[in-house]
Each structure stands twice: as structure tokens, then as C-alpha cells.
Amino acid sequence: MLDICLIGAGGVGTCAAYALEKSSRCHVTAVLRSNYAVVQEQGFDIDSIDHGEVRGWKPYKVVPSLSSATTDQPYDFIVITTKAIPELVASLIPDLKRLIIPQKTSIVLIQNGLDIERPFASAFPDTPILSGLSMIGSRTTSPRTVFQEDPDQLRIGPYYHHSDSLPKSTQLDAARLFVETYSAGLSDTKSGAECVLAEDIIAARWRKLLWNGSFNTICAVTRMSVGEVLSSPGRQTLLGPAMREIAAIGTAAGYGDTVSEDVVQFLLHDTPGTSPFRPSMLVHLEKGQPLELDVILGAPLRVARERGVKTPVLSQVGIYCGGKRLVNK
């Protein structure tokens, strides 16, 4: 039986914890903060397209902080599903050092953005870093309730680092074990949910960034849903140009096949103009919560500057979203 510590039991994290435990191959210790007391007492209620109605469910163990997640049994995986905000990452790393056992523990980052793995690889050179992309329509509707409307589509791949001291085969084996475990928890779903091994997770991140860097940011700037943006002149004046700027940056970085014009066209026309979907950045903005601007917009803008790619639309969106510091960083 594997032991897993999960940090960030929001919409994505709670569904991940449930799928992992449903595999019957692991125990999940979930680190909760503001909602610890209510979940400890009542558990989670989950309405899921994958798993149906789940009432009063609790992970194997819930704890109120990382410092209380220490255990005599070393963790096989530490899964992080919090927002990828640099200040939060910096605060996590010191506490993680007490939980990570070299040659035993792997870190799994199920988060948005670009270049999110680097701080962890630097802090833990002997630890496999698994990079994960989640395409799942899930959100918290109260401190203990989660609504999931789209199937769980998870891509996991090794973020190869320190290959001189940490063999690539070790990193790949860790990714395969996690994918097998997670997939077992989705095996009885009929919604199309899946967890698959990504051969090139960085290429997959550029592909997802086409959507996140355009829809997420522009919906936040305009305070409009995805459907409202698509059915407005903004599809042509903002959304398409922003997406093509991201494609140009990705191409300059060596990922042109992943961000081709065919992919851009698909993303621009795949969602109907009637969609009421409100991306996470807009939801967090409306709640007054921190935004993942640095990893979703700041990171590609830095690559653009390094590669000499012009980004008039993205730079302007960055100023409106996060001020000049984001663009000039």
C-alpha cells in the first residue's frame, strides 16, 4: 500500500484524493487548512460526473498543516494541487524537507503554468519531480462540497532534472507508478476520465498554455465568461491575437508542433458561444484571491523577451491583470 500526502484539497485536489484512494492501492493524508475542522467532522460531499454522488467521504487521514503531516511511514508521493503562486511555493519548500525521503519520495505537481517545476528540482535534486496537467471541470461550492462537471483528464510526465545523479529511468518509473495508481481509481468510470503518461510534459504544458494564457487572462480582464468572450468582438481583437502570440513564443522555444495554427483554430472554435464557464482566474479574482499570473502569463512573457518575440496583446493584458511589474519582471 502506497502512502501519499496531498496538499491543496480544493476542486482538483479533492477529486484527485478520491480517485487515488478509490484505487485501493494507497492511503491519502490530506493537508487541509481553513476547512480542516468541518471536513474532519463531516467529510466531503462530491457531485462528480466520474464518481457520482459521494457523501461524507474522508481521506484516510486529514491534518491541519504540513507540520502535522509527519509520519513514521515515509511518503511515496507528495501531491501538490495548490495554486502555483511563487510566494506559496517558497513557503512550502521548508516544510516539505521534513517529509521527503531521498530514493523513496516523489513530488507530483498537478498545477497550471510554465516552469513550475524548477524551484522543487532545485530544492530536491535527488527527488523525482512529476509534472501533471489536469483538465477537469471541478470547483468547490462550499468548504466541504465539490462539484465536478467535466471528466478527469490527467497528464503526468517526469520532469527530468539532475540526470547525472538521478537516473532518468528512476524518474520515469515513478511517473509510471503514479499513473497506474491513479488510473486504477478511474477504472470503473464511464465518463471518459483517464490518467495517462505524457512523453513530453513540457510540450503538453505549452499546449495547455494556449488556452490558459488567453482565455483565463482575457476573461479576468473583461469580467466575462468564456461564452461571452467567444460571442463578442473580443474573439477576433483579443482572444485570437493573444493565442497566436503564445503560439509564437512556444514555437520560438522549440514547441511549434504543439502550438500549431490547427491547434489554435481548434481552441478558438471548440467551445460554443453559449458556454457559461468562468475560468479559474476570473473566479479567484471575484473572490479576492491571489491569481496565478506569474506562471500563466509572466513565464511565457519572460520567454518572449529572451527569444525576441513581440507580444503587444499579452503585454497589455499583463498590465491590466497584474500591473507593470508582471510585464517588466
C-alpha positions as CSV (number, residue, x, y, z in Angstrom):
1,M,0.0,0.0,0.0
2,L,1.4,3.4,-1.1
3,D,1.4,6.4,1.2
4,I,0.5,9.7,-0.3
5,C,0.4,13.2,1.1
6,L,-1.9,15.6,-0.8
7,I,-1.6,19.4,-0.3
8,G,-4.4,21.5,-1.6
9,A,-7.8,19.8,-1.3
10,G,-9.8,22.2,-3.4
11,G,-11.8,21.2,-6.5
12,V,-8.9,19.5,-8.3
13,G,-7.2,18.1,-5.1
14,T,-10.3,16.6,-3.6
15,C,-11.2,14.7,-6.8
16,A,-7.6,13.6,-7.0
17,A,-7.6,12.3,-3.4
18,Y,-10.8,10.5,-4.0
19,A,-9.6,8.8,-7.2
20,L,-6.3,7.8,-5.6
21,E,-8.0,6.2,-2.6
22,K,-10.6,4.6,-4.8
23,S,-7.7,2.7,-6.4
24,S,-7.4,0.7,-3.2
25,R,-3.6,1.0,-3.7
26,C,-2.8,3.8,-1.4
27,H,-3.7,5.8,1.7
28,V,-4.0,9.6,1.3
29,T,-3.2,12.1,4.0
30,A,-4.8,15.4,3.0
31,V,-3.4,18.6,4.3
32,L,-6.3,21.0,4.9
33,R,-6.2,24.5,6.4
34,S,-9.3,26.7,6.6
35,N,-11.7,23.7,6.1
36,Y,-9.9,21.2,8.3
37,A,-12.5,21.3,11.2
38,V,-15.6,20.9,9.0
39,V,-14.1,18.1,6.9
40,Q,-12.8,16.3,9.9
41,E,-16.3,16.3,11.4
42,Q,-18.5,15.9,8.3
43,G,-16.2,14.8,5.4
44,F,-16.6,15.9,1.8
45,D,-19.7,15.8,-0.4
46,I,-18.7,15.4,-4.0
47,D,-21.1,15.6,-7.0
48,S,-19.0,14.1,-9.8
49,I,-19.5,13.2,-13.4
50,D,-16.9,10.5,-12.9
51,H,-17.9,9.1,-9.5
52,G,-21.5,10.1,-9.0
53,E,-22.8,11.4,-5.7
54,V,-20.4,10.9,-2.8
55,R,-21.5,11.9,0.7
56,G,-19.4,12.4,3.8
57,W,-16.2,11.0,2.3
58,K,-13.0,11.4,4.2
59,P,-9.4,10.6,3.0
60,Y,-7.5,8.1,5.1
61,K,-6.3,10.9,7.2
62,V,-6.8,14.7,7.3
63,V,-4.4,17.1,9.1
64,P,-4.5,20.9,9.6
65,S,-0.9,21.7,8.5
66,L,2.2,20.3,6.8
67,S,4.0,20.2,10.1
68,S,1.4,17.8,11.4
69,A,1.7,15.5,8.3
70,T,4.9,13.9,9.5
71,T,4.7,10.2,9.9
72,D,6.8,7.2,10.8
73,Q,5.9,5.7,7.4
74,P,7.7,7.7,4.6
75,Y,5.5,9.0,1.9
76,D,5.9,7.5,-1.6
77,F,4.3,10.6,-3.3
78,I,3.6,14.2,-2.2
79,V,0.9,15.6,-4.5
80,I,0.6,19.3,-4.7
81,T,-2.6,20.8,-6.1
82,T,-2.5,24.3,-4.7
83,K,-2.3,27.3,-7.0
84,A,1.2,27.8,-8.4
85,I,2.0,31.1,-6.8
86,P,5.7,31.8,-6.2
87,E,5.2,33.0,-2.7
88,L,3.2,30.0,-1.7
89,V,5.8,27.6,-3.3
90,A,8.6,29.4,-1.3
91,S,6.7,28.9,1.9
92,L,6.0,25.2,1.2
93,I,9.5,24.0,0.5
94,P,11.0,24.3,4.0
95,D,8.2,22.2,5.5
96,L,8.4,19.7,2.6
97,K,12.0,18.9,3.5
98,R,10.8,17.1,6.6
99,L,8.6,14.9,4.6
100,I,10.8,13.9,1.7
101,I,13.0,10.9,1.9
102,P,15.6,10.6,-0.9
103,Q,15.3,7.5,-3.0
104,K,11.8,7.0,-1.6
105,T,9.6,10.0,-2.1
106,S,8.5,11.6,-5.4
107,I,6.8,15.0,-5.8
108,V,3.7,15.4,-8.1
109,L,2.8,18.9,-9.2
110,I,-0.8,19.0,-10.6
111,Q,-0.8,22.7,-11.3
112,N,-1.2,25.2,-14.1
113,G,1.5,27.2,-15.7
114,L,5.0,27.1,-17.2
115,D,8.3,26.4,-15.5
116,I,6.6,25.5,-12.2
117,E,9.0,22.6,-11.6
118,R,12.2,24.5,-11.3
119,P,12.0,25.6,-7.6
120,F,11.3,22.0,-6.5
121,A,14.0,20.5,-8.6
122,S,16.5,23.0,-7.2
123,A,15.4,22.3,-3.6
124,F,15.2,18.5,-4.0
125,P,17.9,17.3,-6.5
126,D,17.6,13.7,-5.5
127,T,13.8,13.5,-5.8
128,P,11.8,12.7,-8.9
129,I,9.5,15.6,-9.9
130,L,6.4,14.5,-11.7
131,S,4.6,17.3,-13.6
132,G,0.9,17.0,-14.1
133,L,-1.8,18.8,-16.2
134,S,-5.4,18.4,-15.1
135,M,-8.2,19.1,-17.5
136,I,-11.2,18.8,-15.1
137,G,-14.2,21.0,-14.6
138,S,-14.3,20.9,-10.8
139,R,-14.7,23.5,-8.2
140,T,-15.5,23.9,-4.5
141,T,-19.0,25.2,-3.8
142,S,-18.5,25.3,0.0
143,P,-15.6,24.4,2.4
144,R,-16.7,20.8,2.2
145,T,-18.5,20.4,-1.1
146,V,-17.1,19.9,-4.6
147,F,-18.9,19.9,-8.0
148,Q,-17.2,18.2,-11.0
149,E,-18.9,18.7,-14.3
150,D,-16.2,17.5,-16.8
151,P,-14.3,14.2,-16.8
152,D,-11.0,14.0,-15.1
153,Q,-8.3,14.1,-17.8
154,L,-4.9,14.0,-16.2
155,R,-1.5,14.0,-18.0
156,I,1.6,13.1,-15.9
157,G,5.2,13.1,-17.0
158,P,8.6,13.1,-15.4
159,Y,10.3,16.5,-15.2
160,Y,13.9,15.3,-15.9
161,H,16.4,17.0,-13.8
162,H,19.8,16.3,-12.3
163,S,20.1,13.3,-14.6
164,D,23.8,12.8,-13.6
165,S,22.8,11.9,-10.0
166,L,19.1,10.9,-10.5
167,P,18.8,8.4,-13.4
168,K,16.1,9.1,-15.9
169,S,14.8,5.6,-15.5
170,T,14.1,6.2,-11.8
171,Q,12.1,9.3,-12.7
172,L,10.2,7.6,-15.4
173,D,9.4,4.6,-13.2
174,A,8.0,7.0,-10.5
175,A,5.7,8.5,-13.2
176,R,4.5,5.1,-14.4
177,L,3.7,4.0,-10.8
178,F,1.7,7.1,-10.1
179,V,-0.2,6.9,-13.4
180,E,-1.0,3.2,-12.8
181,T,-2.3,4.0,-9.3
182,Y,-4.4,7.0,-10.3
183,S,-5.8,5.1,-13.4
184,A,-7.0,2.3,-11.1
185,G,-9.2,4.8,-9.3
186,L,-10.8,5.8,-12.6
187,S,-11.2,2.2,-13.9
188,D,-15.0,2.0,-13.3
189,T,-15.9,5.4,-14.7
190,K,-17.8,5.7,-18.0
191,S,-17.3,9.4,-18.5
192,G,-14.0,9.3,-20.4
193,A,-11.9,10.0,-17.4
194,E,-8.3,8.9,-17.7
195,C,-4.8,9.4,-16.4
196,V,-2.1,8.9,-19.0
197,L,1.7,9.1,-19.1
198,A,2.9,12.1,-21.2
199,E,6.1,11.5,-23.2
200,D,6.9,15.3,-23.2
201,I,5.2,17.1,-20.4
202,I,6.7,20.4,-21.2
203,A,5.2,20.3,-24.7
204,A,1.9,19.4,-23.1
205,R,2.2,22.5,-20.8
206,W,2.7,24.7,-23.9
207,R,-0.4,23.2,-25.4
208,K,-2.5,24.0,-22.3
209,L,-0.9,27.4,-22.0
210,L,-2.5,28.3,-25.3
211,W,-5.9,28.1,-23.5
212,N,-4.9,29.3,-20.1
213,G,-2.8,32.2,-21.2
214,S,-5.6,33.6,-23.4
215,F,-9.0,32.5,-22.1
216,N,-8.1,32.7,-18.4
217,T,-6.4,36.1,-18.6
218,I,-8.8,37.8,-21.0
219,C,-11.9,36.5,-19.1
220,A,-10.4,38.0,-16.0
221,V,-9.7,41.4,-17.7
222,T,-13.1,41.7,-19.2
223,R,-15.0,40.0,-16.3
224,M,-16.7,37.8,-18.9
225,S,-17.4,34.1,-19.2
226,V,-15.8,32.0,-21.9
227,G,-19.0,32.1,-24.0
228,E,-19.4,35.8,-23.6
229,V,-15.9,36.4,-24.9
230,L,-16.3,34.0,-27.8
231,S,-19.6,35.6,-28.9
232,S,-18.2,39.1,-28.7
233,P,-15.8,41.1,-31.0
234,G,-13.1,40.1,-28.4
235,R,-12.8,36.7,-30.1
236,Q,-11.1,38.5,-33.1
237,T,-9.5,41.5,-31.4
238,L,-8.1,39.9,-28.2
239,L,-8.5,36.2,-27.9
240,G,-7.2,35.1,-31.3
241,P,-4.2,37.5,-31.3
242,A,-3.3,36.6,-27.7
243,M,-3.4,32.9,-28.5
244,R,-1.2,33.4,-31.6
245,E,1.3,35.3,-29.6
246,I,1.6,32.4,-27.2
247,A,1.9,30.1,-30.2
248,A,4.8,32.3,-31.5
249,I,6.5,32.1,-28.1
250,G,6.1,28.4,-27.9
251,T,7.4,28.0,-31.5
252,A,10.5,30.1,-30.7
253,A,11.0,27.8,-27.6
254,G,11.0,24.7,-29.8
255,Y,7.4,23.5,-29.4
256,G,5.9,24.6,-32.8
257,D,4.2,21.3,-33.5
258,T,2.4,21.5,-30.1
259,V,1.1,25.1,-30.7
260,S,0.4,25.0,-34.4
261,E,-2.3,27.1,-36.1
262,D,-4.5,23.9,-36.3
263,V,-4.5,23.7,-32.5
264,V,-5.2,27.5,-32.3
265,Q,-8.2,27.1,-34.6
266,F,-9.5,24.1,-32.6
267,L,-9.3,26.0,-29.3
268,L,-11.0,29.1,-30.8
269,H,-13.9,27.1,-32.1
270,D,-14.3,24.1,-29.8
271,T,-16.4,25.8,-27.2
272,P,-19.8,27.2,-28.1
273,G,-20.6,30.8,-27.6
274,T,-23.3,29.9,-25.2
275,S,-20.8,28.4,-22.6
276,P,-21.3,29.9,-19.2
277,F,-17.9,28.6,-18.0
278,R,-16.0,31.1,-15.9
279,P,-12.2,30.2,-15.8
280,S,-10.4,29.9,-12.5
281,M,-8.6,33.2,-12.7
282,L,-11.9,35.1,-13.1
283,V,-13.4,33.1,-10.2
284,H,-10.4,33.8,-8.0
285,L,-10.5,37.5,-9.0
286,E,-14.1,37.8,-8.0
287,K,-13.3,36.1,-4.6
288,G,-10.4,38.5,-4.0
289,Q,-7.9,35.5,-4.0
290,P,-4.4,35.5,-5.4
291,L,-4.1,34.8,-9.1
292,E,-1.6,32.5,-10.9
293,L,-0.4,35.3,-13.1
294,D,3.3,34.7,-12.8
295,V,3.2,31.1,-14.1
296,I,0.4,31.6,-16.7
297,L,1.4,34.9,-18.1
298,G,4.6,36.1,-16.6
299,A,6.6,32.9,-17.5
300,P,5.7,33.0,-21.3
301,L,6.4,36.7,-21.4
302,R,9.9,36.1,-20.0
303,V,10.5,33.5,-22.7
304,A,9.2,36.0,-25.3
305,R,11.8,38.6,-24.2
306,E,14.6,36.1,-24.2
307,R,13.6,34.9,-27.7
308,G,12.8,38.3,-29.2
309,V,9.1,37.6,-29.7
310,K,6.8,40.6,-29.8
311,T,3.7,40.4,-27.6
312,P,1.7,43.6,-27.8
313,V,-1.6,42.0,-26.8
314,L,-0.3,39.8,-24.0
315,S,1.8,42.6,-22.6
316,Q,-1.2,44.8,-22.4
317,V,-3.3,42.1,-20.8
318,G,-0.5,41.6,-18.3
319,I,-0.6,45.2,-17.3
320,Y,-4.3,45.1,-16.8
321,C,-4.1,41.9,-14.9
322,G,-1.1,42.3,-12.7
323,G,0.4,45.7,-13.3
324,K,3.7,46.7,-15.0
325,R,5.7,44.6,-12.5
326,L,4.5,41.4,-14.2
327,V,5.4,42.6,-17.7
328,N,8.8,44.2,-16.8
329,K,9.9,41.5,-14.4
